[in-house]
Amino acid sequence: MGEISFMRNIPTIFIRTISTLSFKKILKLLRTSVPHPVFSLLSLYATIQSFTLARKYFPETNAANGIGNAYRHALWTCLIMMYCSKVSSPEKALRFCRKITDMHEEIFPNAPLEKTMDLHNNRVGMNLFMEMLAGIHRQFFETGFFVDKLFEKTRHAVILKDLHQDAGNELVYLLDENEEMSNAERQLL
């Protein structure tokens, strides 16, 4: 599916995704997003952007548990932080980002190792934003700042082997024998 086709399908994807949730999970989503409508809309936009960029750079591994997924999760949180910090303080953006991304992992559950990987990569993205914040005023942040920095982090990503592994502030991914990086993905690294 090309980028334009993907963008056209976003409303359908959104409705299909919401329809898979139980009533209890929909309430949890609403309790998290309704009190923060601007942050929630910006987060939705960040979600679309991160999927689009991850599909572009990691067409084979962005949706599974590979290196592209690690990149996408970290980029997702960087973008949420960037967009929300443009309308509020970085501290409030960080609190909201943690809350919305943790909630995402609760309402769309994965196997324990996958959940650990996603939560870790989300934290790596938030940490990256906060590290970069010291050198750049938040109003001047652009998506490209994170794309390059995360490529760098992707080159040093660690294979996650167990729930208690300490990968520090490096991206983590799961090795899947059925999943292979494309030549284009290999060239990025």
N, C-alpha and C positions, 0 to 999 in steps of 0.2 A: 504494500500500500504506500503510495507516494505521500509526500508531505501535504500537498493540497487535499488529497483524498482523506488523509488522516484528520486534517483541520475541519473538513466538512462533516466528518462523522463524530465529532466531539459531542454534540447534543445526544446522539444516539448512544454513544459509549457511556456518557454520564447517566442517562436514564436506565440503561441496562445494568450498570454497576449498582445504582441505588436500589433497583428492583430486586437485587440478590440479598439485600439486607433484611434482617428481621426487624420487627417493630421496635424492639428494645435497642437495637443498634442504630436505627434511624433517630430515635430519641437522643441517644448519646451523641450522635453527629450534630443534631440540632442544638443540644445544650452547649456544645463546644463552639459552634459557629455563629449562632444567632446573636449572642452578646457582643460579638466582634464582626459586624457585617463587612466593614471595609477590609479588615485583615483577612476575612474568609474569602472575599472576592479576589484579593491579591494572591492568596494562597492557591486558589483555583487556577489563576493565570500562571503562577509559578509551576504548578503541576503540569499544565499543558506545555509550557516552555521546556521543562525538563524532559518530558517524554519526547517532544519533537527533537531536541538536541541529542538525546541519548540514541534515538532511532537513527539519526543522521550519522553519528560517529561510531556507534556500536550496533549495527543492524542485526547481528546474530546473537548478541548476549545481553541486550538491554532489558528484556522482559523476563529472563530466567534468573538464575542465581550467579551468573558469571560476572566478569569484570565490568561489563556494561551496566549491569544492575547496581554495582557498587558506585560507579560514576554517577548514575542517575539519582540515586538517593542523596549523595552528598551535594550534587548540583541542585536538587530540589530544595534542600534546606537552605543552601546559600541564596537561592532566588527568593524564597519566602522571606528570609531575613532582609535581603536587599530591598524588596518592594515594601515590606512593612516598615522598615527603618526610614523610608522616604516620607512617611506620613506620621511617624511616631518615634519614640526613642528606641535605640537599639536594645535596651533592656526589656522594654515591653514587647518588642518584636521577638526577642529570644524566648521569653516566657510563652508567648503565643505559639511560636514555632515548635517548641518542645511539646506543648500541650496537643497541638493539632497532629503532629507526626506520631506521637505516642498513641493518640487515639486511633489514628489510621491503622497502626499495627494491632490494636485491640479489635477493631471491628472487621478487619480483613485478616484473620489469623493465618499464620504460616506454621510450619513445623518449628520446633524450638531453635534449631541451629539457624534456620532462615530468619526467624524473628531477631535473634541475637545479631546476625549480620546486618539486617536492615537498621536496627536501632543504633548499632555502632556506626554505620556509615552516615546516618542522619547526624549523629554527634560530631563526626569528623567535619561535615559541612558547616554546622553551626560554629564549631571551633575555628574553622578557616575564615569564616566571615568576621568573627570577633578579632582574630589575629590581624586581618587586613584593615580593620576599622581604624586602628591606630595610625595608619599611614595615609588614609584617603578619607576625605569627608564623605559621610554616608550619602549625601545628595548627588555626589559625582560617580557613585558606583555604577558599573555597567556589567551586563552579563558576560562579556568577553573576559573580564578580569578573572572570573571563576573558571571559565572553560579551560584556559591555559594552565592555571594553578592545579586544577583537578586532573588534567592530563599528566602533569608531573607526579601527582600523588598516585595516579593509576599505575604508573611505571613501577612504583614501589609497593603495590598492593600485596597483601599477604593472604594465603589460602587459610580460611578458617576451618579448623579441624575439630574443635570441641567448644562447648559452651563457656568454659572458663579461661580460654586462651586470651592472653593480654597482647593485643596488637598495637597498643599505644595509640597514636594519632594517625595511623596508617589505614587506608581503605582495606576492607576484607571482602573476600568472595568465596564461593564454594566451587569446588572442582566437580564438574559433571562430565562424565565420559561421553555422554551423548551430545554435548554442546561444544562446538568448535568456534574459535574466533575466525572471522573472515580475514582475508588478506589485508583489506583496508584497516581493520581493527588492529592487526599486528603491526602495520606501518605506523599507526599512531603511537604505539608503545615503543 
